[in-house]
Amino acid sequence: MSFWEHLDALRGLILKVGAVVLVLTVIFFIAMPWIFDHIILAPCNGDFPLYRLFESLCRNSDYLPDFSSSEFHVNLINIQLASQFFIHMTTSFWLGIIFSFPIIIYLLWKFISPGLYQNEKRGAGTAFLFGNLMFFIGLGVGYFLVFPLTLRFLAEYQVSALVPNHISLDSYMDNFLVLILVMGIIFELPMLAWLLGKMGALTRIFFVNYRRHAIVILLILAAVVTPTGDPFTLMIVFLPIYLLWEISAFLVPENTQDKKVSVTFA
């Protein structure tokens, strides 16, 4: 293909990606009132599945924190005239990008794969499925675990009883999107470790040598994400993140084999 043919193929790719994102954005925009009421705002109510699970676990234990969910409720307020409209638009757009992500990656792969050798294509299908699976698992962990715990703690925290909490819609959505997307990206770490292992830049001995350091760092990360004072909630967040470390260690080779290159002079 000539340069202009490549440019035309790239233009077609961009148009396809834009069309996919636009269609999904429109669909989410239409369904946004239902999505807000039943999904996005669900952690604001005491009947959220995580709250009920923790309440049942803590009910008959003297050592676990009190996690009563019957009276928990977060009322959001809107303090800017155009906020609800712009949040409607931006949330629809972000959801359109997130759920079109597998299609975008597939279209990109179809664009670049003709220029790759057969050995370079090997394992691409597995990487595609694994990467997408881990990303959406991370989104699920962020939505069902990390964000509800963070919301529960911060919504009930008060520096003084004279200062009541009035949480704005903008603040809620900023934390909602950031925490969930960050968890989706964090869950791509095993994929990154696998790629570095295939390149020979990372081996299992790295994970063995730095396991204790990783435990300390991940505990600090879990404490920052969910700044609660009880070890029970801390471990609930820490364990999935630490599991990513062990999965990453399993996916990389035990050691790299030095390849000897022989040069023959004529």
Secondary structure per residue as TSV (DSSP state, phi and psi in degrees):
chain	resnum	aa	ss	phi	psi
A	1	M	-	360.0	142.2
A	2	S	-	-78.5	173.5
A	3	F	H	-60.3	-42.5
A	4	W	H	-70.6	-30.2
A	5	E	H	-70.0	-39.0
A	6	H	H	-63.2	-42.3
A	7	L	H	-63.6	-38.7
A	8	D	H	-68.1	-38.2
A	9	A	H	-65.9	-38.4
A	10	L	H	-64.9	-40.1
A	11	R	H	-61.7	-41.7
A	12	G	H	-63.1	-38.8
A	13	L	H	-62.8	-45.9
A	14	I	H	-62.4	-39.7
A	15	L	H	-65.5	-40.3
A	16	K	H	-65.2	-45.3
A	17	V	H	-61.3	-45.1
A	18	G	H	-62.0	-38.7
A	19	A	H	-67.1	-41.8
A	20	V	H	-62.5	-47.6
A	21	V	H	-63.1	-40.6
A	22	L	H	-64.2	-45.3
A	23	V	H	-62.6	-47.2
A	24	L	H	-66.3	-35.9
A	25	T	H	-62.7	-42.6
A	26	V	H	-64.0	-41.7
A	27	I	H	-61.7	-46.5
A	28	F	H	-67.9	-33.0
A	29	F	H	-63.3	-41.2
A	30	I	H	-67.8	-39.7
A	31	A	H	-89.3	2.1
A	32	M	H	-60.2	-40.8
A	33	P	H	-56.4	-43.6
A	34	W	H	-67.6	-41.5
A	35	I	H	-61.9	-41.3
A	36	F	I	-64.2	-46.7
A	37	D	I	-67.9	-39.4
A	38	H	I	-104.0	-16.3
A	39	I	I	-122.4	-60.7
A	40	I	I	-66.1	-42.2
A	41	L	T	-91.3	1.9
A	42	A	G	-59.9	-38.4
A	43	P	G	-65.4	-10.1
A	44	C	G	-77.0	-11.4
A	45	N	B	-109.4	150.2
A	46	G	T	-68.6	-14.8
A	47	D	T	-90.8	13.8
A	48	F	-	-61.7	140.2
A	49	P	H	-53.4	-40.4
A	50	L	H	-64.6	-41.3
A	51	Y	H	-63.6	-42.4
A	52	R	H	-68.2	-36.1
A	53	L	H	-64.3	-47.5
A	54	F	H	-65.3	-36.1
A	55	E	H	-63.9	-40.9
A	56	S	H	-68.7	-32.9
A	57	L	H	-74.2	-35.5
A	58	C	H	-90.3	-10.7
A	59	R	T	-61.9	-43.9
A	60	N	T	-104.8	22.4
A	61	S	-	-123.4	136.4
A	62	D	S	-88.7	-9.2
A	63	Y	S	-101.0	-18.1
A	64	L	S	-93.2	152.7
A	65	P	-	-67.6	154.2
A	66	D	-	-71.1	119.7
A	67	F	-	-125.5	48.2
A	68	S	-	-65.4	130.4
A	69	S	-	-113.8	-1.8
A	70	S	T	-65.9	-33.4
A	71	E	T	-104.1	3.2
A	72	F	-	-79.0	128.8
A	73	H	B	-161.0	137.0
A	74	V	-	-113.4	121.6
A	75	N	-	-97.5	123.4
A	76	L	E	-95.7	148.3
A	77	I	E	-125.0	155.4
A	78	N	-	-114.8	124.3
A	79	I	-	-114.1	0.8
A	80	Q	S	-124.6	142.9
A	81	L	T	-59.6	-45.3
A	82	A	T	-98.9	5.9
A	83	S	H	-60.4	-46.5
A	84	Q	H	-63.1	-38.0
A	85	F	H	-66.4	-47.9
A	86	F	H	-67.5	-35.4
A	87	I	H	-66.1	-38.1
A	88	H	H	-57.6	-46.1
A	89	M	H	-68.5	-51.5
A	90	T	H	-67.8	-37.8
A	91	T	H	-65.4	-40.2
A	92	S	H	-61.8	-41.2
A	93	F	H	-65.4	-45.7
A	94	W	H	-64.9	-40.8
A	95	L	H	-65.2	-36.3
A	96	G	H	-61.9	-41.8
A	97	I	H	-67.4	-45.6
A	98	I	H	-60.6	-47.4
A	99	F	H	-83.4	-9.8
A	100	S	H	-94.3	-2.1
A	101	F	H	-55.2	-47.5
A	102	P	H	-61.2	-38.2
A	103	I	H	-67.7	-39.6
A	104	I	H	-63.8	-44.2
A	105	I	H	-62.5	-40.2
A	106	Y	H	-63.9	-43.3
A	107	L	H	-65.1	-38.9
A	108	L	H	-63.8	-40.4
A	109	W	H	-64.5	-41.6
A	110	K	H	-62.9	-28.3
A	111	F	H	-77.3	-40.9
A	112	I	H	-94.0	-19.1
A	113	S	G	-62.4	-34.7
A	114	P	G	-61.3	-21.4
A	115	G	G	-93.0	6.1
A	116	L	S	-105.8	153.0
A	117	Y	-	-77.3	164.5
A	118	Q	H	-62.1	-39.4
A	119	N	H	-68.5	-25.1
A	120	E	H	-77.3	-24.1
A	121	K	H	-82.8	-17.8
A	122	R	T	-62.4	130.0
A	123	G	T	85.6	-0.9
A	124	A	H	-66.5	-38.7
A	125	G	H	-63.7	-43.8
A	126	T	H	-63.7	-42.1
A	127	A	H	-63.6	-38.9
A	128	F	H	-62.5	-49.2
A	129	L	H	-66.7	-43.6
A	130	F	H	-65.7	-42.8
A	131	G	H	-63.5	-43.9
A	132	N	H	-67.4	-40.7
A	133	L	H	-61.3	-47.2
A	134	M	H	-65.9	-35.7
A	135	F	H	-63.3	-45.7
A	136	F	H	-75.2	-28.9
A	137	I	H	-64.2	-41.6
A	138	G	H	-61.2	-40.4
A	139	L	H	-61.6	-40.8
A	140	G	H	-65.0	-42.0
A	141	V	H	-63.8	-40.3
A	142	G	I	-63.6	-40.5
A	143	Y	I	-76.5	-45.2
A	144	F	I	-86.8	-16.5
A	145	L	I	-126.1	-61.8
A	146	V	I	-69.4	-50.9
A	147	F	H	-65.1	-44.6
A	148	P	H	-59.9	-39.7
A	149	L	H	-66.4	-41.3
A	150	T	H	-63.9	-44.6
A	151	L	H	-63.2	-43.7
A	152	R	H	-60.4	-43.0
A	153	F	H	-70.2	-50.6
A	154	L	H	-70.9	-32.4
A	155	A	H	-70.0	-28.2
A	156	E	H	-98.5	-8.2
A	157	Y	-	-78.3	137.3
A	158	Q	-	-138.8	129.0
A	159	V	S	-72.3	-24.1
A	160	S	-	-155.4	143.8
A	161	A	T	-65.7	-14.8
A	162	L	T	-83.5	-5.0
A	163	V	S	-117.2	94.4
A	164	P	-	-73.6	153.4
A	165	N	-	-87.7	125.8
A	166	H	-	-125.8	100.2
A	167	I	E	-88.1	127.9
A	168	S	E	-82.6	156.8
A	169	L	H	-63.8	-38.6
A	170	D	H	-63.4	-44.1
A	171	S	H	-63.3	-42.5
A	172	Y	H	-60.7	-47.7
A	173	M	H	-69.3	-35.3
A	174	D	H	-61.1	-47.7
A	175	N	H	-67.8	-38.8
A	176	F	H	-59.3	-52.0
A	177	L	H	-69.9	-42.3
A	178	V	H	-65.6	-49.2
A	179	L	H	-63.4	-42.0
A	180	I	H	-70.0	-42.6
A	181	L	H	-67.5	-37.4
A	182	V	H	-62.2	-41.3
A	183	M	H	-65.3	-37.3
A	184	G	H	-61.3	-41.0
A	185	I	H	-70.2	-41.2
A	186	I	H	-59.1	-37.7
A	187	F	T	-73.1	-2.9
A	188	E	T	-86.8	-3.2
A	189	L	H	-59.7	-40.5
A	190	P	H	-59.8	-35.5
A	191	M	H	-64.4	-42.9
A	192	L	H	-64.4	-41.7
A	193	A	H	-62.9	-40.0
A	194	W	H	-63.1	-43.5
A	195	L	H	-63.9	-43.6
A	196	L	H	-65.3	-35.0
A	197	G	H	-65.8	-39.9
A	198	K	H	-64.5	-31.3
A	199	M	H	-81.5	-9.0
A	200	G	T	83.1	10.1
A	201	A	S	-90.6	-8.3
A	202	L	-	-145.0	135.2
A	203	T	-	-128.6	169.5
A	204	R	H	-67.5	-24.9
A	205	I	H	-63.2	-27.7
A	206	F	H	-62.6	-44.6
A	207	F	H	-69.4	-32.1
A	208	V	H	-69.0	-44.1
A	209	N	H	-70.3	-31.8
A	210	Y	T	-111.0	20.2
A	211	R	H	-63.3	-45.3
A	212	R	H	-64.5	-38.8
A	213	H	H	-64.0	-40.4
A	214	A	H	-65.0	-38.4
A	215	I	H	-60.9	-44.2
A	216	V	H	-64.3	-46.3
A	217	I	H	-64.7	-41.6
A	218	L	H	-69.5	-33.4
A	219	L	H	-64.0	-40.9
A	220	I	H	-64.9	-42.5
A	221	L	H	-61.7	-43.6
A	222	A	H	-64.2	-36.6
A	223	A	H	-68.1	-33.4
A	224	V	H	-72.7	-41.4
A	225	V	H	-66.3	-42.0
A	226	T	S	-125.3	87.0
A	227	P	-	-76.9	56.2
A	228	T	-	-93.4	163.6
A	229	G	S	-95.6	-2.3
A	230	D	-	-104.6	142.9
A	231	P	H	-68.4	-24.5
A	232	F	H	-61.5	-52.5
A	233	T	H	-65.5	-37.4
A	234	L	H	-60.0	-44.5
A	235	M	H	-69.7	-31.6
A	236	I	H	-60.4	-36.9
A	237	V	H	-84.2	-35.6
A	238	F	H	-67.6	-41.4
A	239	L	H	-60.7	-46.0
A	240	P	H	-61.9	-37.0
A	241	I	H	-69.6	-40.1
A	242	Y	H	-66.7	-33.6
A	243	L	H	-60.0	-33.8
A	244	L	H	-62.0	-38.2
A	245	W	H	-62.1	-44.2
A	246	E	H	-70.0	-36.7
A	247	I	H	-63.6	-42.3
A	248	S	H	-61.0	-41.9
A	249	A	H	-63.9	-34.7
A	250	F	H	-71.2	-30.7
A	251	L	H	-81.9	-20.3
A	252	V	S	-91.6	155.1
A	253	P	-	-69.8	159.1
A	254	E	S	-68.7	-37.7
A	255	N	S	-155.2	164.7
A	256	T	-	-97.9	141.6
A	257	Q	-	-100.2	123.1
A	258	D	-	-69.2	128.0
A	259	K	-	-93.3	123.4
A	260	K	-	-88.2	126.8
A	261	V	-	-108.2	121.5
A	262	S	-	-100.3	137.1
A	263	V	-	-116.5	125.8
A	264	T	-	-107.0	127.0
A	265	F	-	-97.3	132.1
A	266	A	-	-75.9	360.0
